[in-house]
Amino acid sequence: MNGILDWAMHFALACFATGMVCAALRLLRGPSAQDRILALDTLYINGMLSILCLGIGVGAAIYFDIALLIALFGFVGSTAMAKFLLRGEVIEP
């Protein structure tokens, strides 16, 4: 791997890890449920981006499929949680 790409990948992973730590703190100490949902959104996005960086570093295509699944499930989960907070139920009768 190229030297600058290797350095940039490690820097990006460190930034994503820092973002995940900050989001985890907000998830644990958030004053409201909305803050906790936003922290969970940030956690899954940073996790997805970390996996994408690892996929670029390793050069394996399976990491990109895993990141796509994380994005899909994260979007569905955050939408369901927002609907639950808004209406009190996820599936309407």
C-alpha positions, 0 to 999 in steps of 0.5 A, spaced: 500 500 500 502 507 498 505 510 504 500 516 504 494 512 503 496 508 509 497 514 513 490 517 511 487 510 513 490 510 520 488 517 521 481 516 518 480 510 523 483 514 529 478 520 527 472 515 527 474 512 533 474 518 537 467 520 534 464 513 536 467 514 543 464 521 543 457 518 541 457 513 546 458 518 551 452 522 549 448 515 548 449 513 555 449 520 558 444 524 553 438 528 557 433 526 552 431 520 548 432 524 542 439 525 543 440 518 544 437 516 538 442 521 534 448 518 538 446 511 536 445 514 528 452 517 529 455 510 532 452 506 526 455 511 521 462 511 524 462 504 525 460 503 517 465 508 515 470 504 519 469 498 516 469 502 509 476 504 511 478 497 513 475 494 506 480 499 503 486 498 507 485 490 506 482 490 499 477 485 500 470 487 497 466 483 503 467 489 507 463 493 502 457 489 503 457 489 510 458 496 510 451 496 506 448 492 511 450 496 517 447 502 513 440 499 511 439 496 518 441 503 521 436 507 517 431 502 518 432 502 526 433 509 527 426 510 523 423 506 527 425 509 533 423 516 531 416 513 529 416 510 536 418 517 539 413 521 535 407 516 536 408 511 541 408 505 536 412 502 531 406 498 527 400 502 526 393 497 527 
